[in-house]
Amino acid sequence: MTEQSEFIEAIFSLSGKNCIVTGAGSGLGQHCALTFARAGANVALVDRDPAGMSKTAEQLAGYGVTVLQQEM
């Protein structure tokens, strides 16, 4: 990793933070959940579509963060 990419990662790190994402089963909500997880945040997913939310949770599993799911 280059010095610049390490600097950027440090600035945008969400390690140890918690995020709640509504509409996490698809679209913008899903993209936000993935972005937060990539940055190291634990993510609580909320959606009316349990199948879509489960797919998002599966994608987040590889990032080593805690993922909670809540159907509306």
C-alpha positions in Angstrom: 0.0 0.0 0.0 1.3 3.4 -0.9 1.8 6.2 1.7 -1.0 8.2 0.1 -3.5 5.3 0.2 -2.6 4.6 3.8 -3.2 8.3 4.6 -6.6 8.3 2.9 -7.6 5.0 4.6 -6.7 6.5 8.0 -8.7 9.7 7.4 -11.8 7.8 6.3 -11.6 4.9 8.7 -14.9 4.1 10.5 -13.3 1.3 12.5 -15.1 0.9 15.9 -18.0 3.0 14.7 -21.6 1.8 14.3 -23.9 2.7 11.4 -27.7 2.2 10.8 -28.7 1.9 7.2 -32.3 2.0 6.1 -33.3 0.6 2.8 -30.3 -1.7 3.0 -31.7 -4.4 0.8 -31.0 -2.7 -2.5 -29.9 0.5 -4.3 -28.4 3.4 -2.5 -29.0 1.8 1.0 -27.1 -1.3 -0.1 -24.3 0.7 -1.5 -24.0 2.8 1.7 -23.9 -0.4 3.8 -21.1 -1.9 1.7 -19.2 1.4 1.9 -19.5 1.7 5.6 -18.4 -1.9 6.1 -15.4 -1.5 3.8 -14.4 1.5 6.0 -14.6 -0.8 9.1 -17.9 0.2 10.6 -20.4 -2.2 12.2 -23.6 -2.0 10.3 -27.3 -2.4 11.3 -29.4 -3.1 8.3 -33.1 -2.1 8.1 -35.4 -2.9 5.2 -38.9 -4.1 4.4 -37.5 -6.7 2.1 -35.9 -9.5 4.2 -34.5 -11.3 1.1 -32.7 -8.2 -0.1 -31.4 -7.4 3.3 -30.1 -11.0 3.7 -28.2 -10.6 0.4 -26.6 -7.4 1.6 -25.7 -9.1 4.9 -24.0 -11.9 3.0 -21.9 -9.4 1.1 -20.9 -7.7 4.3 -19.8 -10.9 6.0 -16.4 -10.8 4.3 -15.4 -7.5 5.8 -15.1 -8.8 9.4 -17.6 -6.4 10.9 -20.7 -7.0 13.0 -23.9 -7.0 11.0 -27.4 -6.8 12.5 -30.7 -7.1 10.5 -34.1 -5.7 11.3 -37.1 -6.1 9.1 -39.6 -3.2 9.1 
